[in-house]
Amino acid sequence: MADFYLKLYRWYARQGERFVPRPDGVEFSVWVSLSRESMLQLVEGSVVLTLRVPEEALLITDAERWGYRVNQWYIPLDQEDERRHNSEMERYGIASESAIIDSDKGNFYPLLRRKIVDSWERLFTCPPRCGDMAQGTLWELRREWTEICDG
């Protein structure tokens, strides 16, 4: 699984730096929660950093769309787009759309493969939905941005 995630995070870094510039020498981003409700909960012996980050340093994405990207699924524009896409998959008899990406099945459906891959940019271009769906990444942590809360 390590190779899968390294490839995925390299993709995220290449795409993400188009929206928030990546400093020289930085390979991967740091994932941050945007609210107390959505963060990993404080447990004994842990430390939570509360950050006050300039808006231009933060790349905000939708957690559910990130899950679609991780699973190599099509990221729909809305529910109607998702319904149309799922109908298309049914017409082709494709049960697992990730097979279009990571198997030779993509060779038989190159336009469908391209449609799925192109949809992944929506992770960055569509605003997060309401609720706790927003998540963020930073290229760096600066001391002047931090407040430490012991748990």
C-alpha positions, 0 to 999 in steps of 0.5 A: 500500500505504501507505493499506492499512497506515495503515488497518490500524495505525489499526484496531490502535491503536483496538482495542489501546487497549482493552487498554493505554491509549494516552497522549494525543497518541500515534497509533501503537504501537512494535513490539517483539520479546519475545526475542533469537531473534525480534528483527531480528538485529544488523548492523553500524551498527545499534543494539538497545535492550534494554527493561525495560518494566512489564507493564501498558505492553506489549500482547502478541499472536500474530504468526501471528494478526497475519498473519491480520489483515493478510491480512483472514482469519478468526482461528480459535479453534483448528484445528477452528474453522479447518477449519469456517471453511474448509469454509464458504468452500468451500461458498460457493465463495469462494477468497479470504476477503479478497475478503469484506472488500475487495470488493463480495462482502461485500455478498452475504455480510454474516454471513460478513463480520461473522464474519471482522471480529469474529474479529479481536478474537482477536488481543488476547484469545487468548494467543500460542501456544508458540514465537516467536509472541509479539510486543509493542507499546508506546505509548511508549518511556521512557529509563528502560526502555532499555539500548543494545547497539551492533552 
